[in-house]
Amino acid sequence: MLKIMVIDQDIRQIREIRDELVNRYVLLNCSKGSKAFDLFRIFQPNAVIMDPVTTGLNTQAFIAGVRGLPNGVGTPILFLTQFTTIRNIENQFDWGADFIFSKPCPADRLKDKLAEYLFKSLEFPNTQLVQL
């Protein structure tokens, strides 16, 4: 079964994601950003759903660290954020986000995008996802 890591301190959003994805994926919730990288290395998820401004999380360092791991190179990283100005979105893509959702995000939209990314990585397991 595929594994999804959720990094967010918004308990309501975590519950919505969990309720929508629990029967399809193994989920790991992380509400403390300072633990995110270590948990990623241990859990080795197939995708990450995260709020880039989670307390204690250096998002740029986290993504750089993940992308430096053999299992993290092609791992889709989906952002859930309240910061959706053009400038913030550009910055978030520069940090390494593969897709950005505005909070609150309906869980079914998240589920569909996640399935799209995971299907691509399963179909072509030796390729990297490329941001154009």
C-alpha positions in Angstrom: 0.0 0.0 0.0 1.3 3.5 -0.8 2.3 5.8 2.0 1.5 9.5 2.4 3.1 11.9 4.9 1.0 14.8 6.0 2.9 17.8 7.6 0.5 20.3 9.1 -0.5 21.7 12.5 -4.1 22.4 11.4 -5.9 19.5 13.1 -9.1 20.1 11.1 -7.3 19.9 7.8 -5.5 16.7 8.9 -8.8 15.1 9.9 -10.3 15.9 6.5 -7.3 14.4 4.7 -7.3 11.4 6.9 -11.0 10.7 6.5 -10.6 10.9 2.7 -7.4 8.9 2.3 -7.4 6.4 5.2 -8.8 3.5 3.1 -6.5 4.1 0.2 -3.1 4.9 1.7 -1.1 4.4 4.9 -0.9 7.8 6.5 1.6 9.4 8.8 0.7 12.8 10.4 3.4 15.1 11.5 2.4 18.3 13.4 5.9 19.3 14.5 8.0 20.6 11.7 11.2 19.9 13.6 10.5 16.2 13.3 9.5 16.1 9.6 12.8 15.2 8.0 13.6 12.4 10.4 10.1 11.0 10.0 10.4 11.2 6.2 13.6 9.1 6.3 12.0 6.5 8.6 8.5 6.3 6.9 9.8 6.7 3.3 6.5 8.0 1.9 5.4 7.9 -1.7 4.1 11.5 -1.4 4.1 14.4 1.0 1.2 16.8 1.7 2.3 19.8 3.7 1.6 23.2 5.0 4.9 25.1 4.1 4.5 27.3 7.2 4.1 24.6 9.8 5.7 25.7 13.1 9.3 24.5 13.4 9.6 23.6 9.8 12.3 25.1 7.5 10.5 24.2 4.3 13.3 24.9 2.0 15.8 22.8 4.0 13.2 20.0 4.4 12.6 19.8 0.6 16.3 20.1 -0.2 17.0 17.2 2.3 14.2 15.1 0.9 15.4 15.7 -2.7 18.8 14.6 -1.6 17.6 11.2 -0.5 17.4 8.3 -3.0 13.7 7.7 -2.2 12.9 11.5 -2.2 14.0 12.5 -5.7 10.7 11.8 -7.4 8.4 12.1 -4.3 5.6 14.5 -5.1 5.3 17.3 -2.6 1.9 19.0 -2.5 1.5 22.2 -0.5 -1.6 23.3 1.4 -1.3 27.0 2.1 -3.2 30.1 3.1 -0.6 32.2 1.3 -1.8 32.3 -2.3 -0.5 35.6 -3.6 1.3 35.4 -6.9 4.6 36.1 -5.1 4.0 33.5 -2.5 3.1 30.9 -5.1 6.2 31.6 -7.1 8.3 31.3 -4.0 6.7 28.0 -3.0 7.4 26.5 -6.5 11.0 27.8 -6.2 11.2 25.9 -2.8 10.2 22.7 -4.7 6.5 22.3 -4.4 5.0 20.1 -7.2 1.5 21.5 -6.7 -0.1 24.1 -4.5 -3.6 24.1 -3.0 -5.3 27.0 -1.2 -6.5 26.2 2.3 -9.1 25.1 3.1 -8.8 22.5 0.4 -11.6 20.0 -0.3 -10.2 16.6 0.4 -11.6 15.2 -2.9 -9.5 17.7 -5.0 -6.5 16.7 -3.0 -7.2 13.0 -3.4 -7.6 13.4 -7.2 -4.3 15.3 -7.6 -2.5 12.9 -5.4 -3.7 9.9 -7.4 -2.6 11.6 -10.6 1.0 12.1 -9.3 1.2 8.7 -7.8 -0.1 7.0 -10.9 2.6 8.8 -12.9 5.3 7.6 -10.6 4.0 4.0 -10.6 3.7 3.9 -14.4 7.3 5.1 -14.9 9.1 4.1 -11.7 12.6 5.0 -12.8 11.8 8.5 -13.9 11.6 11.8 -12.0 8.7 14.1 -11.9 9.6 17.2 -13.8 8.3 20.7 -13.1 7.8 22.7 -16.3 
